[in-house]
Each structure stands twice: as C-alpha cells, then as structure tokens.
Amino acid sequence: MSSAVQHTLAGSATLEGTSLHTGEKVSLTISPAAEGQGLKFRRIDLPDKPFISADAEKVQTVERATTLAEGSVKVHTVEHVISALTGMGIDNALIEMDANEPPIGDGSSKPFVQLIRKAGIAAQAAPRRVWEIREPIHMETGDGTLITIVPCKTFRISVTNVGPQGRFTQYFSSEITPAIYEKEICAARTFVYYEDVKPLLDKGLIKGGSLESAIVIRGNEVMSKESLRFTNEFARHKALDLIGDLMLAGIRILGHVIAIKPGHGPNTKMAGILKTEYGKMRSMVPAPISILSGEGVLDIHEVLKILPHRYPFLMVDRIVGFEGESKCIGVKNVTINEPYFPGHFPGHPIMPGVLQLEAMAQVSSVLMLRKPENIGKIGYFMSADNVKWRRPVLPGDTLVIETDIVKMRGSIGQTRCRCLVNGEVVSEAELKFALLDR
C-alpha cells in the first residue's frame, strides 16, 4: 500500500453484534467515501440519518470510552473502529450504525480489521496529508498521565500502562504500519479492574460486557475466557486506543508518541492540541499552496542547519511543505530591503532572475540533503536547462518555490523547479546537482 495517496474501502461490509456499554444489538456497515471526506459515522436508526464526523471538536464524554456528539445525536465507544481504519491505512470511510455504539466483539479491534479486509482497500488519486512533527508537543495531567510527541521520520508509539498500585505495569513500543497494526496491535483486548466493575454498572455502563468481550483484572490475577494473547496485552491495547483517539485530530502525523498512563480523556485532549497546532502551522502557509499534501514546516533556524548559505545569499525564508521524499516547497519573502535592489534597475526594483534560479537550487538542496544518506553533504550546480523567466518579481511579493526530484542516481540529482507569485508561474528550470562531502 502506497502511503503517498489517500485510501478508502473497495466495497461495503457489515458486522453484527452486541454493544459494550448499552448491551444493545447493533449492525455496523463500513463503506467507501470520497477523497478528503475523512471518517464519518451515520446513525441510520434515527430520523434524517444524521452524520457525525470523527473530530476532536465532537468529543463529549470519555467515561471508559470515547463518545462523539453532534447536538443531541451521539455515537459511543468509537475508538476501536477508528483505530482499525487508521491502523489499516484508511483515510476516508462511512461507518453506518443502527444503534448508538459499535459491536464490542472480543474487546479488540480485530473484528473491524477483518471487516476491512472483507470490504477491501482501494487507493485514491488525492495525495495523503501527513504532518511531520517538527517540535515536541507535551501534555500531562495531575494524576501522572503524560503524553509527549517528538519529531520522528515515521509514526511510532511507545506506551507504558500502569494499573492501580502499580499492578500490571507493561510497556509496548513500535512503529505503526498497516502490517504491524494487523499483526501486533489489533488483537489486544480491552480490560477492566474488578474494583471498577460495580461503579460502571451503577452508572448504567458495560451492560454488554462479559469475559468474552473484555479481560477482568482481580488483584494480581487475570480473569478471561482465554489466556493473554501477548505478555504485554494491556499496553498494546492502550496503543490501540491511542491510535484511534489521536486520529480525531483529523491529520495523520509523522512523530513518536510517548505515553505514560494514557486514557481516553488525555488522548482526546492531545488530539485537540494536535488539531490546534496543525491549524496554527497551516496559517503560516501562503494561500496559493494551502492544498499541499505532505506537510512539515522548517523554520529559518532549521533551514540554516541544512544549507551552508548565509546573508545576503540565503534565498529561502521557510520550508512550508513536503510531499513524500520527492517534492519540497519553500518561501522567500521579497522585501525592498534586499541588498540587490539599490543596484538592480534603480527606481524600478526587480528581483534578478539568476537569484530566482538560486532560490530553486537552495530548495532543491533542502529536499535532497534531508535524506539520511546525504546529511552533511553539499550540493554543487552541474547544469541548468530549460530556464524561463515569465514575469518580474517585485518588492512585496511572496516567492513560492516548488521543486520535484526527477532523478536521483548515486551522488547526482536532477530536479524540476518553478517559482510562483500569487499562484502564477514567474520562472522555471531543470537543475542538475552533484552531492559531495563538505
């Protein structure tokens, strides 16, 4: 499965069973959805069959499960089905239910993974949006729960589960891919401590609970219809929940999620923080490129760590987006204070075309020098072909520089580049480089 494009389901599939908290019989059907739609629930048992988006802003309660609400319409215990869809690489799907809660199955997300396999997975044309975390994001609560997300070139989760009095302290850490999710995570079942069962029943919850649908921990013993599926099954289930809850941010991430004593409350709170921080990051992207797919911001300090150029010859202010490892977009804010304007067409300042070419080369270098095998190297021009300048670049313009790798063979790289102002191409070129040790 390509991680560069969005995916949906190839067809529809239905699962029937009993819901955990209400104990009602429920039928759940997953179906394909259009590009960019995301994950949406639909209550087909209600008038008008209302929709509810899987969105952190829709989180209402987190009492032993995650509940989403749109007005008076609710869906409960959504984390397992969202986790399965996310873990298996599904970006867009419709989840229809004839009750307010999905079937609990065996307490894991494996039934939903099997349902996804039955429906099939289909690639879509639109690029997948992935936010590369550039700075640590941290959250903690007063009860010892801690969730930190640090930069990482993959999506990784490390979870420490700590029960009451430190019972069943377990650890699990893994990169999250569809293959790993299906093999190592989805089968981990939900669990509850015996002393919490009566209070939950008193609140009208877990009416559909049984030893077939959850593991009960009494003292230091495990009560279950079958033995533990993993020695650290509780920590793996916490990772399963975390994957589902974090996707309520509405964006996939590249980052290492480190969680100690996670739960649905802190998880969904972190999803809200992620959504807010992502919104702030997107607000820094100029309008002409607001539809970028793979996103990660490099500020000027990070650009300086990659490029050897310095004032007055640094032609990149910020990197605003990546699309996989093949495309990079940078920004140069052209001001009247640029050192070349006093001598280049005095009285009618225009950015020299050769410096636009240099800006393309520098963004190309950022793209190629980010690869682990190229770190510490420097890019030297070999040729510039098919160079065209189409209109002047003036003070006050925001120069958007787009580069695509056309070919990379050993230490030789070739890129296709263009500069835009307000969405219009102002210059373009094909560049060839040699990457050498500094």
Secondary structure, DSSP 8 states (H G I E B T S, - for coil): --SSEEEEESS-EEEEEEBTTT--EEEEEEEE--TT--EEEEETTSTT--EEE--GGGEEE-SSS-EEEETTEEE---HHHHHHHHHTT--BEEEEESSSS-B-TTSSSHHHHHHHHHH-EEEEEEE--EEE--S-EEEE-TTS-EEEEE--SSEEEEEEE--GGGTT-EEEEEE--HHHIIIIITT---EEEHHHHHHHHHTT--TT--TTT-EEEETTEEE-SS--SSTTHHHHHHHHHHHHHHGGGSSEEEEEEEEES--HHHHHHHHHHHHHHHHHHHHTS-GGGTT-SEE--B-HHHHHHH----TTS---SEEEEEETTTEEEEEEE--TT-TTTTTSSTTS----HHHHHHHHHHHHHHHHHTSGGGTTEEEEEEEEEEEEE-S---TT-EEEEEEEEEEEETTEEEEEEEEEETTEEEEEEEEEEEEEE-
